């Protein structure tokens, strides 16, 4: 399972709100998906929960869905914020 710091959860919640505002969506069940963007690279994008996802919540709402296809590869890692708190990073725990 992936670990997400409280600071990263807050940042993901902010990013989710921005993405929802950009699309004029009010669906509280939409979150950000962590999945393979291209070979060797991960990306985060708005999406709904899918069967088999690991779900990370912040204040009772989903903020991150970890795709089942990458869950094992990111198991034992931690998502945190660096610098001024705007950059998300994934590190081995």
Secondary structure, DSSP 8 states (H G I E B T S, - for coil): --EE-HHHHHHHHHHHHHHHHHTT---TTEEEEEEEEETTEEEEEEEE--TT-EEEEETTEEEEEE-HHHHHHHTTEEEEEETTTTEEEEEE-
